[in-house]
Amino acid sequence: MKSPKPPVGTHVVDLRTGKVGVVMGHEGPYVQLRPYGGGKEWDAAPDAVRRATPAEWLSAANAYTNARSRGEVP
């Protein structure tokens, strides 16, 4: 059975890498993801992602905020 593609704007976890990403779009059979806070997009198969839990989403947001406070990201 084919996995449904998550809606644009959804926070998901890429099961191959463990990274939290925001769904930016769908291109062909793939879901396009971007890291929380911005960065380079990557493609993932719809069956290789799942919705992020609130704790995972908060952890990604906190990591971005900390990196920004250290001047590592704009």
Distance bins in CASP14 RR format, pairs under 12 A and 6 or more apart:
PFRMAT RR
TARGET T0000
AUTHOR 0000-0000-0000
RMODE 2
METHOD distances of the structure
MODEL  1
1 46 0 0 0 0 0 1 0 0 0 0 0
1 47 0 0 0 0 1 0 0 0 0 0 0
2 29 0 0 0 0 1 0 0 0 0 0 0
2 45 0 0 0 0 0 1 0 0 0 0 0
2 46 1 0 0 1 0 0 0 0 0 0 0
2 47 1 0 0 1 0 0 0 0 0 0 0
3 12 0 0 0 0 0 1 0 0 0 0 0
3 15 0 0 0 0 0 1 0 0 0 0 0
3 29 0 0 0 0 0 1 0 0 0 0 0
3 30 0 0 0 0 0 1 0 0 0 0 0
3 31 0 0 0 0 1 0 0 0 0 0 0
3 44 0 0 0 0 0 1 0 0 0 0 0
3 45 1 0 0 1 0 0 0 0 0 0 0
3 46 1 0 1 0 0 0 0 0 0 0 0
3 47 1 0 1 0 0 0 0 0 0 0 0
3 48 0 0 0 0 1 0 0 0 0 0 0
3 49 0 0 0 0 1 0 0 0 0 0 0
3 50 0 0 0 0 1 0 0 0 0 0 0
3 51 0 0 0 0 0 1 0 0 0 0 0
4 10 0 0 0 0 0 1 0 0 0 0 0
4 23 0 0 0 0 0 1 0 0 0 0 0
4 26 0 0 0 0 0 1 0 0 0 0 0
4 31 0 0 0 0 0 1 0 0 0 0 0
4 46 1 0 0 1 0 0 0 0 0 0 0
4 47 0 0 0 0 1 0 0 0 0 0 0
4 49 0 0 0 0 0 1 0 0 0 0 0
4 50 0 0 0 0 0 1 0 0 0 0 0
4 51 0 0 0 0 0 1 0 0 0 0 0
5 12 0 0 0 0 0 1 0 0 0 0 0
5 23 1 0 0 1 0 0 0 0 0 0 0
5 24 0 0 0 0 0 1 0 0 0 0 0
5 25 0 0 0 0 1 0 0 0 0 0 0
5 26 1 0 1 0 0 0 0 0 0 0 0
5 27 0 0 0 0 0 1 0 0 0 0 0
5 28 0 0 0 0 1 0 0 0 0 0 0
5 29 0 0 0 0 1 0 0 0 0 0 0
5 30 0 0 0 0 1 0 0 0 0 0 0
5 31 1 0 1 0 0 0 0 0 0 0 0
5 32 0 0 0 0 0 1 0 0 0 0 0
5 33 0 0 0 0 0 1 0 0 0 0 0
5 43 0 0 0 0 0 1 0 0 0 0 0
5 44 0 0 0 0 0 1 0 0 0 0 0
5 45 0 0 0 0 1 0 0 0 0 0 0
5 46 1 0 1 0 0 0 0 0 0 0 0
5 47 0 0 0 0 1 0 0 0 0 0 0
5 48 0 0 0 0 0 1 0 0 0 0 0
5 49 0 0 0 0 1 0 0 0 0 0 0
6 12 1 0 1 0 0 0 0 0 0 0 0
6 13 0 0 0 0 0 1 0 0 0 0 0
6 14 0 0 0 0 0 1 0 0 0 0 0
6 21 0 0 0 0 0 1 0 0 0 0 0
6 22 0 0 0 0 0 1 0 0 0 0 0
6 23 1 0 1 0 0 0 0 0 0 0 0
6 24 0 0 0 0 0 1 0 0 0 0 0
6 25 0 0 0 0 1 0 0 0 0 0 0
6 26 0 0 0 0 1 0 0 0 0 0 0
6 30 0 0 0 0 0 1 0 0 0 0 0
6 31 1 0 0 1 0 0 0 0 0 0 0
6 32 0 0 0 0 0 1 0 0 0 0 0
6 33 0 0 0 0 1 0 0 0 0 0 0
6 44 0 0 0 0 1 0 0 0 0 0 0
6 45 0 0 0 0 0 1 0 0 0 0 0
6 46 1 0 0 1 0 0 0 0 0 0 0
6 47 0 0 0 0 0 1 0 0 0 0 0
6 48 0 0 0 0 0 1 0 0 0 0 0
6 49 1 0 0 1 0 0 0 0 0 0 0
6 50 0 0 0 0 1 0 0 0 0 0 0
6 51 1 0 0 1 0 0 0 0 0 0 0
6 52 0 0 0 0 0 1 0 0 0 0 0
7 22 0 0 0 0 0 1 0 0 0 0 0
7 23 1 0 0 1 0 0 0 0 0 0 0
7 24 0 0 0 0 0 1 0 0 0 0 0
7 25 0 0 0 0 1 0 0 0 0 0 0
7 26 0 0 0 0 1 0 0 0 0 0 0
7 31 0 0 0 0 0 1 0 0 0 0 0
7 46 0 0 0 0 0 1 0 0 0 0 0
7 49 0 0 0 0 0 1 0 0 0 0 0
7 51 0 0 0 0 0 1 0 0 0 0 0
8 21 0 0 0 0 0 1 0 0 0 0 0
8 22 0 0 0 0 1 0 0 0 0 0 0
8 23 1 0 1 0 0 0 0 0 0 0 0
8 24 1 0 0 1 0 0 0 0 0 0 0
8 25 1 0 1 0 0 0 0 0 0 0 0
8 26 1 0 0 1 0 0 0 0 0 0 0
8 27 0 0 0 0 0 1 0 0 0 0 0
8 31 0 0 0 0 1 0 0 0 0 0 0
8 32 0 0 0 0 1 0 0 0 0 0 0
8 33 0 0 0 0 0 1 0 0 0 0 0
8 34 0 0 0 0 0 1 0 0 0 0 0
9 21 0 0 0 0 1 0 0 0 0 0 0
9 22 1 0 1 0 0 0 0 0 0 0 0
9 23 1 0 1 0 0 0 0 0 0 0 0
9 24 1 0 0 1 0 0 0 0 0 0 0
9 25 0 0 0 0 1 0 0 0 0 0 0
9 26 0 0 0 0 0 1 0 0 0 0 0
9 31 0 0 0 0 0 1 0 0 0 0 0
9 32 0 0 0 0 0 1 0 0 0 0 0
9 33 0 0 0 0 0 1 0 0 0 0 0
9 34 0 0 0 0 1 0 0 0 0 0 0
9 36 0 0 0 0 0 1 0 0 0 0 0
9 51 0 0 0 0 0 1 0 0 0 0 0
9 52 0 0 0 0 0 1 0 0 0 0 0
9 57 0 0 0 0 0 1 0 0 0 0 0
10 20 0 0 0 0 0 1 0 0 0 0 0
10 21 0 0 0 0 1 0 0 0 0 0 0
10 22 1 0 0 1 0 0 0 0 0 0 0
10 23 1 0 1 0 0 0 0 0 0 0 0
10 24 0 0 0 0 0 1 0 0 0 0 0
10 25 0 0 0 0 0 1 0 0 0 0 0
10 26 0 0 0 0 0 1 0 0 0 0 0
10 31 0 0 0 0 1 0 0 0 0 0 0
10 32 0 0 0 0 0 1 0 0 0 0 0
10 33 0 0 0 0 1 0 0 0 0 0 0
10 34 0 0 0 0 0 1 0 0 0 0 0
10 46 0 0 0 0 0 1 0 0 0 0 0
10 49 0 0 0 0 1 0 0 0 0 0 0
10 50 0 0 0 0 0 1 0 0 0 0 0
10 51 1 0 0 1 0 0 0 0 0 0 0
10 52 0 0 0 0 1 0 0 0 0 0 0
10 57 0 0 0 0 0 1 0 0 0 0 0
11 19 0 0 0 0 0 1 0 0 0 0 0
11 20 1 0 0 1 0 0 0 0 0 0 0
11 21 1 0 0 1 0 0 0 0 0 0 0
11 22 1 0 1 0 0 0 0 0 0 0 0
11 23 1 0 0 1 0 0 0 0 0 0 0
11 24 0 0 0 0 0 1 0 0 0 0 0
11 33 0 0 0 0 1 0 0 0 0 0 0
11 34 0 0 0 0 0 1 0 0 0 0 0
11 35 0 0 0 0 0 1 0 0 0 0 0
11 36 1 0 0 1 0 0 0 0 0 0 0
11 37 0 0 0 0 0 1 0 0 0 0 0
11 49 0 0 0 0 0 1 0 0 0 0 0
11 50 0 0 0 0 0 1 0 0 0 0 0
11 51 1 0 0 1 0 0 0 0 0 0 0
11 52 1 0 1 0 0 0 0 0 0 0 0
11 53 0 0 0 0 1 0 0 0 0 0 0
11 54 0 0 0 0 1 0 0 0 0 0 0
11 55 0 0 0 0 0 1 0 0 0 0 0
11 56 1 0 0 1 0 0 0 0 0 0 0
11 57 1 0 1 0 0 0 0 0 0 0 0
11 58 0 0 0 0 1 0 0 0 0 0 0
11 59 0 0 0 0 0 1 0 0 0 0 0
11 60 1 0 0 1 0 0 0 0 0 0 0
11 61 0 0 0 0 1 0 0 0 0 0 0
12 18 0 0 0 0 0 1 0 0 0 0 0
12 19 0 0 0 0 1 0 0 0 0 0 0
12 20 1 0 0 1 0 0 0 0 0 0 0
12 21 1 0 1 0 0 0 0 0 0 0 0
12 22 1 0 0 1 0 0 0 0 0 0 0
12 23 1 0 0 1 0 0 0 0 0 0 0
12 24 0 0 0 0 0 1 0 0 0 0 0
12 25 0 0 0 0 0 1 0 0 0 0 0
12 31 1 0 0 1 0 0 0 0 0 0 0
12 32 0 0 0 0 0 1 0 0 0 0 0
12 33 1 0 0 1 0 0 0 0 0 0 0
12 34 0 0 0 0 0 1 0 0 0 0 0
12 35 0 0 0 0 0 1 0 0 0 0 0
12 36 0 0 0 0 0 1 0 0 0 0 0
12 42 0 0 0 0 0 1 0 0 0 0 0
12 44 0 0 0 0 1 0 0 0 0 0 0
12 45 0 0 0 0 0 1 0 0 0 0 0
12 46 0 0 0 0 1 0 0 0 0 0 0
12 47 0 0 0 0 0 1 0 0 0 0 0
12 48 0 0 0 0 1 0 0 0 0 0 0
12 49 1 0 1 0 0 0 0 0 0 0 0
12 50 1 0 0 1 0 0 0 0 0 0 0
12 51 1 0 1 0 0 0 0 0 0 0 0
12 52 1 0 1 0 0 0 0 0 0 0 0
12 53 0 0 0 0 0 1 0 0 0 0 0
12 56 0 0 0 0 1 0 0 0 0 0 0
12 57 0 0 0 0 1 0 0 0 0 0 0
12 60 0 0 0 0 0 1 0 0 0 0 0
13 19 1 0 0 1 0 0 0 0 0 0 0
13 20 1 0 1 0 0 0 0 0 0 0 0
13 21 1 0 0 1 0 0 0 0 0 0 0
13 22 0 0 0 0 0 1 0 0 0 0 0
13 23 0 0 0 0 0 1 0 0 0 0 0
13 31 0 0 0 0 0 1 0 0 0 0 0
13 33 0 0 0 0 1 0 0 0 0 0 0
13 35 0 0 0 0 0 1 0 0 0 0 0
13 36 0 0 0 0 0 1 0 0 0 0 0
13 44 0 0 0 0 1 0 0 0 0 0 0
13 48 0 0 0 0 1 0 0 0 0 0 0
13 49 1 0 0 1 0 0 0 0 0 0 0
13 50 1 0 1 0 0 0 0 0 0 0 0
13 51 1 0 0 1 0 0 0 0 0 0 0
13 52 1 0 1 0 0 0 0 0 0 0 0
13 53 0 0 0 0 1 0 0 0 0 0 0
13 55 0 0 0 0 0 1 0 0 0 0 0
13 56 1 0 1 0 0 0 0 0 0 0 0
13 57 0 0 0 0 1 0 0 0 0 0 0
13 59 0 0 0 0 0 1 0 0 0 0 0
13 60 0 0 0 0 1 0 0 0 0 0 0
14 20 1 0 0 1 0 0 0 0 0 0 0
14 21 1 0 0 1 0 0 0 0 0 0 0
14 22 0 0 0 0 0 1 0 0 0 0 0
14 23 0 0 0 0 0 1 0 0 0 0 0
14 30 0 0 0 0 0 1 0 0 0 0 0
14 31 0 0 0 0 1 0 0 0 0 0 0
14 32 0 0 0 0 0 1 0 0 0 0 0
14 33 1 0 0 1 0 0 0 0 0 0 0
14 34 0 0 0 0 0 1 0 0 0 0 0
14 35 0 0 0 0 0 1 0 0 0 0 0
14 41 0 0 0 0 0 1 0 0 0 0 0
14 42 1 0 0 1 0 0 0 0 0 0 0
14 43 0 0 0 0 1 0 0 0 0 0 0
14 44 1 0 1 0 0 0 0 0 0 0 0
14 45 0 0 0 0 1 0 0 0 0 0 0
14 46 0 0 0 0 0 1 0 0 0 0 0
14 47 0 0 0 0 0 1 0 0 0 0 0
14 48 1 0 0 1 0 0 0 0 0 0 0
14 49 1 0 1 0 0 0 0 0 0 0 0
14 50 0 0 0 0 1 0 0 0 0 0 0
14 51 0 0 0 0 0 1 0 0 0 0 0
14 52 0 0 0 0 1 0 0 0 0 0 0
14 56 0 0 0 0 0 1 0 0 0 0 0
14 60 0 0 0 0 0 1 0 0 0 0 0
15 21 0 0 0 0 0 1 0 0 0 0 0
15 31 0 0 0 0 0 1 0 0 0 0 0
15 33 0 0 0 0 0 1 0 0 0 0 0
15 44 0 0 0 0 1 0 0 0 0 0 0
15 45 0 0 0 0 1 0 0 0 0 0 0
15 46 0 0 0 0 0 1 0 0 0 0 0
15 47 0 0 0 0 1 0 0 0 0 0 0
15 48 1 0 1 0 0 0 0 0 0 0 0
15 49 1 0 0 1 0 0 0 0 0 0 0
15 50 1 0 0 1 0 0 0 0 0 0 0
15 51 0 0 0 0 0 1 0 0 0 0 0
15 52 0 0 0 0 0 1 0 0 0 0 0
15 56 0 0 0 0 0 1 0 0 0 0 0
16 31 0 0 0 0 0 1 0 0 0 0 0
16 33 0 0 0 0 0 1 0 0 0 0 0
16 42 0 0 0 0 1 0 0 0 0 0 0
16 43 0 0 0 0 0 1 0 0 0 0 0
16 44 1 0 0 1 0 0 0 0 0 0 0
16 45 0 0 0 0 1 0 0 0 0 0 0
16 47 0 0 0 0 0 1 0 0 0 0 0
16 48 1 0 1 0 0 0 0 0 0 0 0
16 49 0 0 0 0 1 0 0 0 0 0 0
16 50 0 0 0 0 0 1 0 0 0 0 0
17 33 0 0 0 0 1 0 0 0 0 0 0
17 35 0 0 0 0 0 1 0 0 0 0 0
17 42 0 0 0 0 1 0 0 0 0 0 0
17 43 0 0 0 0 0 1 0 0 0 0 0
17 44 0 0 0 0 1 0 0 0 0 0 0
17 48 0 0 0 0 1 0 0 0 0 0 0
17 49 0 0 0 0 0 1 0 0 0 0 0
18 33 0 0 0 0 0 1 0 0 0 0 0
18 35 0 0 0 0 0 1 0 0 0 0 0
18 42 0 0 0 0 0 1 0 0 0 0 0
18 44 0 0 0 0 0 1 0 0 0 0 0
18 48 0 0 0 0 0 1 0 0 0 0 0
18 49 0 0 0 0 1 0 0 0 0 0 0
18 50 0 0 0 0 0 1 0 0 0 0 0
18 52 0 0 0 0 1 0 0 0 0 0 0
18 56 0 0 0 0 1 0 0 0 0 0 0
18 59 0 0 0 0 0 1 0 0 0 0 0
18 60 0 0 0 0 0 1 0 0 0 0 0
19 33 1 0 0 1 0 0 0 0 0 0 0
19 34 0 0 0 0 0 1 0 0 0 0 0
19 35 1 0 0 1 0 0 0 0 0 0 0
19 36 0 0 0 0 1 0 0 0 0 0 0
19 39 0 0 0 0 0 1 0 0 0 0 0
19 40 0 0 0 0 0 1 0 0 0 0 0
19 41 0 0 0 0 0 1 0 0 0 0 0
19 42 0 0 0 0 1 0 0 0 0 0 0
19 44 0 0 0 0 1 0 0 0 0 0 0
19 48 0 0 0 0 0 1 0 0 0 0 0
19 49 0 0 0 0 0 1 0 0 0 0 0
19 52 0 0 0 0 1 0 0 0 0 0 0
19 56 0 0 0 0 1 0 0 0 0 0 0
19 59 0 0 0 0 0 1 0 0 0 0 0
19 60 0 0 0 0 1 0 0 0 0 0 0
19 63 0 0 0 0 0 1 0 0 0 0 0
20 33 0 0 0 0 1 0 0 0 0 0 0
20 34 0 0 0 0 0 1 0 0 0 0 0
20 35 1 0 0 1 0 0 0 0 0 0 0
20 36 1 0 1 0 0 0 0 0 0 0 0
20 37 0 0 0 0 0 1 0 0 0 0 0
20 38 0 0 0 0 0 1 0 0 0 0 0
20 44 0 0 0 0 0 1 0 0 0 0 0
20 49 0 0 0 0 0 1 0 0 0 0 0
20 50 0 0 0 0 0 1 0 0 0 0 0
20 51 0 0 0 0 0 1 0 0 0 0 0
20 52 1 0 1 0 0 0 0 0 0 0 0
20 53 0 0 0 0 1 0 0 0 0 0 0
20 54 0 0 0 0 0 1 0 0 0 0 0
20 55 0 0 0 0 0 1 0 0 0 0 0
20 56 1 0 1 0 0 0 0 0 0 0 0
20 57 1 0 0 1 0 0 0 0 0 0 0
20 58 0 0 0 0 1 0 0 0 0 0 0
20 59 1 0 0 1 0 0 0 0 0 0 0
20 60 1 1 0 0 0 0 0 0 0 0 0
20 61 0 0 0 0 1 0 0 0 0 0 0
20 62 0 0 0 0 0 1 0 0 0 0 0
20 63 0 0 0 0 1 0 0 0 0 0 0
20 64 0 0 0 0 1 0 0 0 0 0 0
21 31 0 0 0 0 1 0 0 0 0 0 0
21 32 0 0 0 0 1 0 0 0 0 0 0
21 33 1 0 1 0 0 0 0 0 0 0 0
21 34 1 0 0 1 0 0 0 0 0 0 0
21 35 1 0 1 0 0 0 0 0 0 0 0
21 36 1 0 1 0 0 0 0 0 0 0 0
21 37 0 0 0 0 1 0 0 0 0 0 0
21 38 0 0 0 0 1 0 0 0 0 0 0
21 39 0 0 0 0 0 1 0 0 0 0 0
21 40 0 0 0 0 0 1 0 0 0 0 0
21 41 0 0 0 0 1 0 0 0 0 0 0
21 42 0 0 0 0 1 0 0 0 0 0 0
21 43 0 0 0 0 0 1 0 0 0 0 0
21 44 0 0 0 0 1 0 0 0 0 0 0
21 49 0 0 0 0 1 0 0 0 0 0 0
21 50 0 0 0 0 0 1 0 0 0 0 0
21 51 0 0 0 0 0 1 0 0 0 0 0
21 52 1 0 0 1 0 0 0 0 0 0 0
21 56 0 0 0 0 1 0 0 0 0 0 0
21 57 0 0 0 0 1 0 0 0 0 0 0
21 59 0 0 0 0 0 1 0 0 0 0 0
21 60 1 0 0 1 0 0 0 0 0 0 0
21 61 0 0 0 0 0 1 0 0 0 0 0
21 63 0 0 0 0 0 1 0 0 0 0 0
21 64 0 0 0 0 0 1 0 0 0 0 0
22 31 0 0 0 0 0 1 0 0 0 0 0
22 32 0 0 0 0 1 0 0 0 0 0 0
22 33 1 0 0 1 0 0 0 0 0 0 0
22 34 1 0 1 0 0 0 0 0 0 0 0
22 35 1 0 0 1 0 0 0 0 0 0 0
22 36 1 0 0 1 0 0 0 0 0 0 0
22 37 0 0 0 0 1 0 0 0 0 0 0
22 38 0 0 0 0 1 0 0 0 0 0 0
22 39 0 0 0 0 0 1 0 0 0 0 0
22 41 0 0 0 0 1 0 0 0 0 0 0
22 42 0 0 0 0 0 1 0 0 0 0 0
22 44 0 0 0 0 0 1 0 0 0 0 0
22 49 0 0 0 0 0 1 0 0 0 0 0
22 51 0 0 0 0 0 1 0 0 0 0 0
22 52 0 0 0 0 1 0 0 0 0 0 0
22 57 0 0 0 0 1 0 0 0 0 0 0
22 60 0 0 0 0 1 0 0 0 0 0 0
22 61 0 0 0 0 0 1 0 0 0 0 0
22 64 0 0 0 0 0 1 0 0 0 0 0
23 30 0 0 0 0 0 1 0 0 0 0 0
23 31 1 0 1 0 0 0 0 0 0 0 0
23 32 1 0 0 1 0 0 0 0 0 0 0
23 33 1 0 0 1 0 0 0 0 0 0 0
23 34 0 0 0 0 1 0 0 0 0 0 0
23 36 0 0 0 0 0 1 0 0 0 0 0
23 41 0 0 0 0 0 1 0 0 0 0 0
23 42 0 0 0 0 0 1 0 0 0 0 0
23 43 0 0 0 0 0 1 0 0 0 0 0
23 44 0 0 0 0 1 0 0 0 0 0 0
23 46 0 0 0 0 1 0 0 0 0 0 0
23 49 0 0 0 0 1 0 0 0 0 0 0
23 50 0 0 0 0 0 1 0 0 0 0 0
23 51 0 0 0 0 1 0 0 0 0 0 0
23 52 0 0 0 0 0 1 0 0 0 0 0
24 30 0 0 0 0 0 1 0 0 0 0 0
24 31 0 0 0 0 1 0 0 0 0 0 0
24 32 1 0 1 0 0 0 0 0 0 0 0
24 33 1 0 0 1 0 0 0 0 0 0 0
24 34 1 0 1 0 0 0 0 0 0 0 0
24 35 0 0 0 0 0 1 0 0 0 0 0
24 36 0 0 0 0 0 1 0 0 0 0 0
24 37 0 0 0 0 0 1 0 0 0 0 0
24 38 0 0 0 0 1 0 0 0 0 0 0
24 39 0 0 0 0 0 1 0 0 0 0 0
24 40 0 0 0 0 0 1 0 0 0 0 0
24 41 1 0 1 0 0 0 0 0 0 0 0
24 42 0 0 0 0 1 0 0 0 0 0 0
24 43 0 0 0 0 0 1 0 0 0 0 0
24 44 0 0 0 0 0 1 0 0 0 0 0
25 31 1 0 0 1 0 0 0 0 0 0 0
25 32 1 0 1 0 0 0 0 0 0 0 0
25 33 0 0 0 0 1 0 0 0 0 0 0
25 34 0 0 0 0 1 0 0 0 0 0 0
25 41 0 0 0 0 1 0 0 0 0 0 0
25 42 0 0 0 0 0 1 0 0 0 0 0
25 43 0 0 0 0 1 0 0 0 0 0 0
25 44 0 0 0 0 0 1 0 0 0 0 0
25 46 0 0 0 0 0 1 0 0 0 0 0
26 32 1 0 0 1 0 0 0 0 0 0 0
26 33 0 0 0 0 0 1 0 0 0 0 0
26 41 0 0 0 0 0 1 0 0 0 0 0
26 43 0 0 0 0 1 0 0 0 0 0 0
26 44 0 0 0 0 0 1 0 0 0 0 0
26 45 0 0 0 0 0 1 0 0 0 0 0
26 46 0 0 0 0 1 0 0 0 0 0 0
26 49 0 0 0 0 0 1 0 0 0 0 0
27 33 0 0 0 0 0 1 0 0 0 0 0
27 41 0 0 0 0 1 0 0 0 0 0 0
27 42 0 0 0 0 0 1 0 0 0 0 0
27 43 1 0 0 1 0 0 0 0 0 0 0
27 44 0 0 0 0 0 1 0 0 0 0 0
27 45 0 0 0 0 0 1 0 0 0 0 0
27 46 0 0 0 0 0 1 0 0 0 0 0
28 43 0 0 0 0 1 0 0 0 0 0 0
28 45 0 0 0 0 0 1 0 0 0 0 0
28 46 0 0 0 0 0 1 0 0 0 0 0
29 43 0 0 0 0 1 0 0 0 0 0 0
29 44 0 0 0 0 0 1 0 0 0 0 0
29 45 1 0 0 1 0 0 0 0 0 0 0
29 46 1 0 0 1 0 0 0 0 0 0 0
29 47 0 0 0 0 1 0 0 0 0 0 0
29 48 0 0 0 0 0 1 0 0 0 0 0
30 41 0 0 0 0 0 1 0 0 0 0 0
30 42 0 0 0 0 1 0 0 0 0 0 0
30 43 1 1 0 0 0 0 0 0 0 0 0
30 44 1 0 0 1 0 0 0 0 0 0 0
30 45 1 0 0 1 0 0 0 0 0 0 0
30 46 1 0 0 1 0 0 0 0 0 0 0
30 47 0 0 0 0 0 1 0 0 0 0 0
30 48 0 0 0 0 1 0 0 0 0 0 0
30 49 0 0 0 0 0 1 0 0 0 0 0
31 41 0 0 0 0 0 1 0 0 0 0 0
31 42 0 0 0 0 1 0 0 0 0 0 0
31 43 1 0 0 1 0 0 0 0 0 0 0
31 44 1 0 1 0 0 0 0 0 0 0 0
31 45 1 0 0 1 0 0 0 0 0 0 0
31 46 1 0 1 0 0 0 0 0 0 0 0
31 47 0 0 0 0 1 0 0 0 0 0 0
31 48 0 0 0 0 1 0 0 0 0 0 0
31 49 1 0 1 0 0 0 0 0 0 0 0
31 50 0 0 0 0 0 1 0 0 0 0 0
31 51 0 0 0 0 0 1 0 0 0 0 0
32 40 0 0 0 0 0 1 0 0 0 0 0
32 41 1 0 1 0 0 0 0 0 0 0 0
32 42 1 0 0 1 0 0 0 0 0 0 0
32 43 1 0 1 0 0 0 0 0 0 0 0
32 44 0 0 0 0 1 0 0 0 0 0 0
32 45 0 0 0 0 0 1 0 0 0 0 0
32 46 0 0 0 0 0 1 0 0 0 0 0
32 49 0 0 0 0 0 1 0 0 0 0 0
33 39 0 0 0 0 0 1 0 0 0 0 0
33 40 0 0 0 0 1 0 0 0 0 0 0
33 41 1 0 0 1 0 0 0 0 0 0 0
33 42 1 0 1 0 0 0 0 0 0 0 0
33 43 1 0 0 1 0 0 0 0 0 0 0
33 44 1 0 1 0 0 0 0 0 0 0 0
33 45 0 0 0 0 0 1 0 0 0 0 0
33 46 0 0 0 0 0 1 0 0 0 0 0
33 48 0 0 0 0 0 1 0 0 0 0 0
33 49 1 0 0 1 0 0 0 0 0 0 0
33 52 0 0 0 0 0 1 0 0 0 0 0
33 60 0 0 0 0 0 1 0 0 0 0 0
34 40 1 0 0 1 0 0 0 0 0 0 0
34 41 1 0 1 0 0 0 0 0 0 0 0
34 42 1 0 0 1 0 0 0 0 0 0 0
34 43 0 0 0 0 0 1 0 0 0 0 0
34 44 0 0 0 0 0 1 0 0 0 0 0
34 60 0 0 0 0 0 1 0 0 0 0 0
34 64 0 0 0 0 0 1 0 0 0 0 0
35 41 0 0 0 0 1 0 0 0 0 0 0
35 42 0 0 0 0 1 0 0 0 0 0 0
35 60 1 0 0 1 0 0 0 0 0 0 0
35 61 0 0 0 0 0 1 0 0 0 0 0
35 63 0 0 0 0 1 0 0 0 0 0 0
35 64 1 0 0 1 0 0 0 0 0 0 0
35 67 0 0 0 0 0 1 0 0 0 0 0
35 73 0 0 0 0 1 0 0 0 0 0 0
36 52 0 0 0 0 1 0 0 0 0 0 0
36 56 0 0 0 0 1 0 0 0 0 0 0
36 57 1 0 0 1 0 0 0 0 0 0 0
36 58 0 0 0 0 0 1 0 0 0 0 0
36 59 0 0 0 0 1 0 0 0 0 0 0
36 60 1 0 1 0 0 0 0 0 0 0 0
36 61 1 0 1 0 0 0 0 0 0 0 0
36 62 0 0 0 0 1 0 0 0 0 0 0
36 63 1 0 0 1 0 0 0 0 0 0 0
36 64 1 0 1 0 0 0 0 0 0 0 0
36 65 0 0 0 0 1 0 0 0 0 0 0
36 67 0 0 0 0 0 1 0 0 0 0 0
36 68 0 0 0 0 0 1 0 0 0 0 0
36 73 0 0 0 0 0 1 0 0 0 0 0
37 57 0 0 0 0 0 1 0 0 0 0 0
37 60 0 0 0 0 1 0 0 0 0 0 0
37 61 0 0 0 0 1 0 0 0 0 0 0
37 62 0 0 0 0 0 1 0 0 0 0 0
37 63 0 0 0 0 1 0 0 0 0 0 0
37 64 1 0 1 0 0 0 0 0 0 0 0
37 65 0 0 0 0 1 0 0 0 0 0 0
37 67 0 0 0 0 1 0 0 0 0 0 0
37 68 0 0 0 0 1 0 0 0 0 0 0
37 72 0 0 0 0 0 1 0 0 0 0 0
37 73 1 0 0 1 0 0 0 0 0 0 0
37 74 0 0 0 0 1 0 0 0 0 0 0
38 60 0 0 0 0 0 1 0 0 0 0 0
38 61 0 0 0 0 0 1 0 0 0 0 0
38 64 0 0 0 0 1 0 0 0 0 0 0
38 67 0 0 0 0 0 1 0 0 0 0 0
38 68 0 0 0 0 0 1 0 0 0 0 0
38 73 0 0 0 0 1 0 0 0 0 0 0
38 74 0 0 0 0 1 0 0 0 0 0 0
39 64 0 0 0 0 0 1 0 0 0 0 0
39 67 0 0 0 0 0 1 0 0 0 0 0
39 73 0 0 0 0 1 0 0 0 0 0 0
39 74 0 0 0 0 0 1 0 0 0 0 0
42 48 0 0 0 0 0 1 0 0 0 0 0
42 49 0 0 0 0 0 1 0 0 0 0 0
43 49 0 0 0 0 0 1 0 0 0 0 0
44 50 0 0 0 0 0 1 0 0 0 0 0
50 56 0 0 0 0 1 0 0 0 0 0 0
51 57 0 0 0 0 1 0 0 0 0 0 0
52 58 0 0 0 0 1 0 0 0 0 0 0
52 59 0 0 0 0 1 0 0 0 0 0 0
52 60 1 0 0 1 0 0 0 0 0 0 0
52 61 0 0 0 0 0 1 0 0 0 0 0
53 59 0 0 0 0 1 0 0 0 0 0 0
53 60 0 0 0 0 0 1 0 0 0 0 0
54 60 0 0 0 0 0 1 0 0 0 0 0
54 61 0 0 0 0 0 1 0 0 0 0 0
55 61 0 0 0 0 0 1 0 0 0 0 0
55 62 0 0 0 0 0 1 0 0 0 0 0
56 62 0 0 0 0 0 1 0 0 0 0 0
56 63 0 0 0 0 0 1 0 0 0 0 0
57 63 0 0 0 0 0 1 0 0 0 0 0
57 64 0 0 0 0 0 1 0 0 0 0 0
58 64 0 0 0 0 0 1 0 0 0 0 0
58 65 0 0 0 0 0 1 0 0 0 0 0
59 65 0 0 0 0 0 1 0 0 0 0 0
59 66 0 0 0 0 0 1 0 0 0 0 0
60 66 0 0 0 0 0 1 0 0 0 0 0
60 67 0 0 0 0 0 1 0 0 0 0 0
61 67 0 0 0 0 0 1 0 0 0 0 0
61 68 0 0 0 0 0 1 0 0 0 0 0
62 68 0 0 0 0 0 1 0 0 0 0 0
62 69 0 0 0 0 0 1 0 0 0 0 0
63 69 0 0 0 0 0 1 0 0 0 0 0
63 70 0 0 0 0 0 1 0 0 0 0 0
63 72 0 0 0 0 0 1 0 0 0 0 0
63 73 0 0 0 0 0 1 0 0 0 0 0
64 70 0 0 0 0 0 1 0 0 0 0 0
64 71 0 0 0 0 0 1 0 0 0 0 0
64 72 0 0 0 0 1 0 0 0 0 0 0
64 73 1 0 0 1 0 0 0 0 0 0 0
64 74 0 0 0 0 0 1 0 0 0 0 0
65 71 0 0 0 0 0 1 0 0 0 0 0
65 72 0 0 0 0 0 1 0 0 0 0 0
65 73 0 0 0 0 1 0 0 0 0 0 0
66 72 0 0 0 0 1 0 0 0 0 0 0
66 73 0 0 0 0 1 0 0 0 0 0 0
67 73 1 0 1 0 0 0 0 0 0 0 0
67 74 0 0 0 0 0 1 0 0 0 0 0
68 74 1 0 0 1 0 0 0 0 0 0 0
END
